[in-house]
Amino acid sequence: MDHNLYDEIYGLIQLGAEGEYWDFKKEWHTNKADLLHDIICMANNLANRDGYIIIGVSDSQSQSGIQITDVSSDANRKNQQQLITFLRDKKFVGGVRPTVYLEIIDFENGKVDVVIVKSTNKTPYYLSEDFKEDGYLRSHHIYTRIGDTNTPKDKTADLDKIEYLWRKRFGIDLTVSQRLLILLDHPKEWVGDFKNDDMVVYHSIYPEFQIRISDKDENDNNFGDNNSIIQNLVAHNPNESHSVSKIDITNHSTVLFSEYVVFLDGYRYVIPVPSSDTVYISGHHELEKSLTYLYFDTSTVRGKLYQCLLTNWYLSDSYEYSKDSYIVFKDELERNNFNVFVYKELPELLPEYLNLLNRKGYDENSQKDLEYFYFGWSKSNEIKAKYLADKFFGENKNLCDYISEK
């Protein structure tokens, strides 16, 4: 369970009041129209952040005030799949429906279900047909939340609130950097590819956004052939032919992002050079008690470029590329949770890893085997990071499966 979410929900309960992006429910909805209405209002909240329907907490109108009531025995309780199924057949305009997922928080005095309604740029969410089960929700009415109050089911939001939601969809109020993140979520809206001589793509609606790959300056020594990160990326491909280039994203003449990319497997695919991070379980000078790993965070420009290059701009759909040397996270929160996981797991893993190397015949004094023992970015950390990432994401294998026999 996400400890940040635990602390946030606990803090909201302690506030003793509902707000613009959170709502308390003593128990799960018995009325389908009420549940759908609450989800739509949270999806269209004006706080521009994820909304929380917190179930198992009495609301501020109850005699006892805000208190945890526990949902463990609630006969109407839903799980993640039931929530998704509930929304799947609802008639939303354009077929675009809110994204929700469920987290269960176990407090000392009872369980609380939190329906998390994701904040997106697809607002406003509204129905294309009237919904008439257990009540009545009107088609083409836009429901939102003002303070702690939802738009009534027989009303539509005020014009200025509707305008805000549409402006959010089209990114009108965003900075250039914020808009870039949204544009990169739609790679098919970019014109061109990186297989032609120009090595440039531009956005079909906003052509002032351009992405160009160019050769490194001959005096640029970053990420040369001896770089350990590049070597490990190359080692996972059948063809070791590769090269490193520069990639720049510009808006008019302003450079928004500049980084290196590496062409791999005989130039069959290209990715940005991954980011790196180190988790220490002792002092920062003690690399032998640490884990360094490579990663992409797909909520960032680098991570979105990684996805675009592998899906539409360079790589063919049928090509299978290796991800064994880096980890892909959906956002910074997921990566931070991984770091916490590593901090807990690494003390036990380190001696187990060394014992396995010895049993499989690896020799720390051998120049050929040194990379399996070396600390910092190395084959050693690549193996441990892959094992821990698979375990973090729920794929439990034996550590010996990650180390080949000598």
Helices and strands as residue ranges (DSSP letters): H 3-15, E 22-25, H 32-43, E 51-55, H 80-88, G 93-95, E 100-107, E 110-117, E 145-146, E 149-150, H 159-170, H 176-183, G 187-189, E 190-191, E 200-203, E 209-215, H 228-235, E 243-251, E 254-264, E 269-272, E 275-280, G 287-289, E 290-297, H 301-308, I 309-313, E 327-329, H 332-359, G 370-372, H 379-392, G 399-402
